[in-house]
Amino acid sequence: MKYRRRNHSLFTLVAALVLLFAGSAFGQLEFERDPINYSSATPHDRVAQLKEKIDAGELTLEYDGKHGYLPALMKYLEVPASSQTLVFSKTSFQRSRISPRTPRALYFNDDIYLGWVQQGDVVEISAVDPQLGAVFYSLDQHNTSRAVITRQSDHCLLCHASSHTQRVPGHIMRSVYSDASGLPVLSSGTYRTNDSSPLAQRWGGWYVTGTHGKQRHMGNVIVDRSGGPENIDVEAGANVTDLRNHIRTSPYITPDSDVVALMVLGHQAFVHNQLTAANFSGRVTERDADVMNRALDRPREFESDSTQRRYDSAAEKVVESLLMVDEHQFSDPIAGTNTFAADFSAQGPFDSQGRSLRQFDLKRRLFRYPCSFLIYSDAFDGLPGRVREQVYQRLWEILTGGDQSPQFAHLTPVDRHAILEILRETKEGLPESWN
């Protein structure tokens, strides 16, 4: 097909604009512009829906004298108590109330994260919106007559839209060297916690309950600044199953900070960030392609090689995170101390053989079938069409054995076949080609 020629100066201007957009797609302020408009867009996550009902007087949250609105919030949002993890490093905006003696409690499900501290002013809330990524809220703990949920943005985004989160609104799970007051010793470095993190670098500044054999982590330990923060006594923090020697557990909903919950938390926070980054990248790519096609009088659906490469790049990062590329392998079995593993596994969905992507391995890796359960999430289904289409295409190539690239070598033929069968029976919206 022939296209009408434009003058060279117009072509140069449009090309420069597209390059500008592409280069800044993950800049911290880019998501405040079209087509994302993060702060001005109306969120449609579950907390936004809850807030709308409360503000309209259609729903009331019960106030509890011990934990404020937290129990009612957890019940409404279906956040299990067994997901509780405890972090004692001062890495929250309520840091003045956090210490090794009074850790912050985190609770989560597939798309909600809640933070609670003793005598805290608010319950901290993060909800995953299919188009905006992490959306932050606070629930006032002092107003006992009526639940007041407020959307937060600017001060949360200082940390939660940084290099730690792919420069999109997201979630951070860090491991730090924490002193006796809970202050992180940043001069000694920090570690991001995700599937690829060695256990030896995980959970500094966190409490951890569970057994893990000869493997060691940084949890349950306070550093001595005078003796060199990096020289922590990892043996003292190993295989702890009862926190009563560390803290008073009675103020918390459960006495645990379960090791399996911690591993799932690190996994899903990372995948959520990858999904958000791919969503934003895909939408910016769509915008840029539309600008160029209109300027050059090309069909709206035309895709240049560079446009295809941008879609492919966004999709590939999602695929690698879903399939847990570079996942750290365990040398000893891992077991938690509460019902989290059973609660989580029971959610399914299950195929006709009783298999589920939520089933754990915990002997050599986290999940029995290494494909993230977040493939069922609204965040995944909300990916731009071309990105989602490419994700499915790549999954098909990998799971059917057509792609034997080294990064997917951790997937045995048995793994690939099982994941493919599970998805074909349980995942709605698969391409027709998967049939």
N, C-alpha and C positions, 0 to 999 in steps of 0.2 A: 504494500500500500504506500502511495506517495503522500507526503505531508507538505502543506504550504510552507514555504521558507519564511522565516522571520529574520529581521535584521540582526546582525551579529551582536550589537550592543544589548538588545533585549535578551538574547540567548545567554550572554555572559552574566547579565544581572540575575536572571532566574537561576542559573547554575550556581552562582555565588550564594544566593539565598538558600538553595537546597543544601549546599555544603555546610552553611552556617547552622541550619536546623539539625542536620545529621550529626555534626560535631558536638553540638550542645545537648543532644537528646537526653543525656543522663546528668546534665548539670543540675545543681541543687535547686535553681530557680526555674528551670525549664518546665517542670511540672505545674508551675503556677500559670503557665500560658496555655493558649490553644495548642492541641485539642484536649489537654488534660484538665486544666483549671482546677487544681486540687482543692484549694481553700474555698473557692466560690461555688464549686459544684455541690449539688445536693447528694449526700450519701444515701445508699439504700441497704446498708448492712443491717444486721439484726438488732444492734443497739440503737441505730437511728429509728428503726421501726418501734422499738420499745419506748424510746423517748417521745415519739409522736403520740403514742397511746397514753402515756403518763400525762403529757402536757394537755391532752384533750380531755382528761378526766375519765378516760375509759378503763384505766387500770391503776391499781395501787400496789406498791411494794411494802411489805410488812417490815417494820423496824425492829431489830433485835438488840437488846441491851448490851450484849457482849461483843457482837461483830457488826453492829449497825445494819446496813442494807445488804451486806455481803451474802448471807444465806439466801435471802429472797431473790437476789440477782442471779446467784448460781442456779437456783431452782428454775427460774424462768428461762434462762439461757441454756439450761441443760449442761452445766459445767460440773463434772464430777469432783467430789471432795478428794477422791483418791489421786487426783492429778496434782495435789499440793507438792510444791517444791519450795525450799527456803533458801534465801540468799541474804548473807549478812554483810556484804560489801556495800558501801555507800554509793550506789550507782543508780539512784532514783531521785526524783525531785523532792521526795520526802526523806531525804538522807539524814536529816537531823534526828529522826525517830528510828533509824536503822543502826544496828550494831551487832556484834557476835552474840550478845545476850538477847537482843530483840530483832531477829531477822524479819525480813519482808517475806510474806507468803505470796506465791504465784499459783494461779489456777488456770486451766485452759481446756478447751476442746478444739475441734477442727478449725474454727474460725474466730474464737474469742479468747482473749488473754485478760486476766484480772489480777491486780496487785493490791494487797492489803497489808497495812502495818498497824501495830498496836497503838491505840489512841490517835490514829491518823485522821487528818482533816477530810480526806476523800478516799474513795475506792478508785484506783486507777484502772482504766478500761481501754483496751485496744481491740477493735473489730476489723476483720478483713472484709473490705468492700470489693466486689468483683471488678469494679472499674477504677477505684482509687487506691487500692492497696490498704495499708494500715491507716485506720481513722481512729483518732485518740479522743477519749472522753474522760471526764471526772464525775463522780457521783458524790455529792455533798453529804458527809457523815454527821454534820451538826444539825441539819434541818430534820428533826425527828417527826415532824407532822406530814411532810411531803417529800418524796424523792425528787431531787433536782439533778438532772444529767446535763452537763455542759460540754459541748464540743471544744476540744483544745487543738491548737495547731502550732503557732510560732515557737514556743519554748520547747515543745516536744520534738519538733523537727530539727532543732539544733543538733541533737544526737541521732534521732530516728530517721534522718534523711541524709546520711553521710556515706563515706566510703565503706562503712561497716554494713550498710544496707543496700549496696549497689546504687547509692545516691537516689533512691526512691523512698517514699514513706514506708518504713518497714520495721522489722524487729531485730533486736540485738541480743545475743547470748554470749557473754564474755567470761573468760576465766582470768582472774587477777590474783596478785599477791596482796593479801589484805592484812592490815595490822590489827592490834588489839582493839582499836576504836572502830574498825570497819573501813578505814580509809584505804583505798587501793594504792599500793606503792608503784606508781606508774613508771618510775625510772627503771624498774626491773622488767618492764614490758607486760603486755597482755596477750591473750590468745582468743581468737574467735572459736566458738564451739559449733561444729557441725558434724556431719557424718564422717568426714575425712580426718577429723582431729584425733591424734593419738590419745588414749585414755590418760596418759601421763601429763597431758596439758589441759585436761578438762576440770571444770568445777572449782577452781580457786575462788574463794569468797562465797562458796555455797556449802550448805550441809547436804550430806549424801547418806542415805540409809540403804543398805543392801550388801550383798556379797559378790565378790569378783575375783576370788582366788588370789593368785600371785600378782595379778595386775594391780597397778597403783595409779592414783589420781591425786589432784591437788585439793580435794574437798576436805572439810572438817578441820582445817588447819589454819592457825593464825601465825603470821610470820613475825620474826624477831628482827626489827630494823637494825639493831646493833650487830647482829651476827651475820648479816648478809641475807636479805629477804629471799633470795633464790634457794637458800639452804633450808628448805622446809622439811619437817619430819613427816614424810608421807606415810610412814608406818603407823603413826598415831592416828591417821585419818582413814586407814584401810579397814574394809569389811565391818563398818559400824552398822549395827542393826537397832540401836536404841540411842536416842539423842538426849536422854535425861541427864547424862553426865556433862552435856554441853549447854543446854538451855532448859528453861521451864517450858514444857510442851503444852501445858494446860490452856494457855491463851489461844492456841491454834485449833482449827477444826479437826485436824488429825495430828498424830505425833510424828509423822513421817516426812521425809524429803526423798521420795522413792527414786532409786537409780534408774529404773526403766522409764519412769515419767520424765526424768531429766534427759534421757537419750532421745525420747520422742519429741520433747520440747525443742531440743537443738536441731533435730531433723526438720520439723515442720516450719520452724522460724526461717530456716535457710531456704526451703522450697517456696514458702510464701513470698520471700523477697525476689526469688528468681521469676516467679509467676508475675509479680507486679512489674519488674523490670522489662519482661518480655511484652506485657500488655502495653506499657507506655511506649516502648520502642516500636511495636507494631503499629500503634495509632499514629505516632509521629511519622513513620514511614508511609502510611496511607496518606497522611496530609501532604507530605512532600511530593509523593508520586502524583497526587491530584493536581498540585500546583504546576508541576512540570508538564503534565499531559495537557492541561488547559492552555498553558503558555505556548506549547508546540502544536496545538490543534490535533492532538492524538486521541484515539479512543480512550474513554475513561478507564477501561479495564487493562490498558496496556501496561506491561511491566518491563522495565529495563533490567539489564543484568545487575546493576547496582541495587535496584529495589529488591530483586530476588535474593541477592546476597544478604541484605539486611534482614529480611524475613527469615532466611535460613539460619543466620547467626543467632537471632533471638530464640528461635525454636530449638536449636541445638543445645543451648544452655538449659532450657527446660527439660529436654530429654535426658541430659546427663544428670540433672538433679533428681528427676523422677526415678531413674535407674540406679541411683546411688553410686555413681562412678567414683572411684578412689576411696570407697568406704573402708574405714579402719577395721581390720580383722581382729577378733578376740583370741586370746590364747587360753582363757579359762572361762567356764560358764559364768553367767551373770544372773542374779536373782534379786528382785525387789523385796520390800517388807510389807506391802499392803496389797490391796486388790486391784491396783491399777492395771496390771498386765491382763488380768481376766476381764475387767470391765471394758478395756479398750478392745480386746480381741472379740468380745461378744457382739460388737456392733455390726460386724460384717461390712458389706454384703457377702454372702456365700454362694459359690457355684454349686452345681448338682452333686459334686463330689465332696462338699463340705469345706472347700478351700476358700481362703480369704486373704486379701493383701494386708489385713490387720494382724494376721497370725505372726507370732514372734518365733525367732530362732534362739537367740541369746546364748548360743554355744560358740559360734564362730562369727556371727554378725547379728544385726538388730532384728531384721525380719526374715521369716522363712522364705518368702518370695520377694526379692528385692526390686519392687516397684512401688512407689509411694502411694499410699491411700489417698493423697490429695489430688489424684487424678479424678476422683469423684466430686471434688469441691466446686463451688460456684466460681471461685477464682480461676480454676482451670477452664470451666465452660465459658467464662467471660473473656477468654483470650480473643484477640481479633481473629477473624475467620481465616486469614491466610497464615497466621502463625499457628493456629490450632491445626489447620490442615497439614502443615509441614511437620508438626509434632507427631501426628498420627502416621504420616508417611514414614518418618524415621523410626518410630516404634515398630511398625510393620517390618521394615527392612532388618531391624536388629533382632526382633523376636522370632522371625521366621528363619534366621540364620544367614540372610543375605549379606549382612554387614558383620564381618569378623574383625573389626578394628580393635587394636590392643586395649583401648579404654573400656571396652565392653567384655574383656576376657574374663571378668569375674562372674559373668553369667554363663553357666554351663548350659548345654543343650537341654537338659531336664528343666533348669530354671526358665529358660526362654519359652519352652513349650507350655509349662504350667502357667506362667504369667499370661501368655496369649490366650489360653483356654479360659482362665479366670475372667479376663477382660471381655472376651467375646460373650460371656454369659451374664456379666454383671454391670458392664458400663453402658449406660444409655448414650445414644448419639454417635456411635461409632460410624465411620464411613462405610458406605455400601460395599466397598472393595474388601473390607474385612470379612465379609460373609462368603 
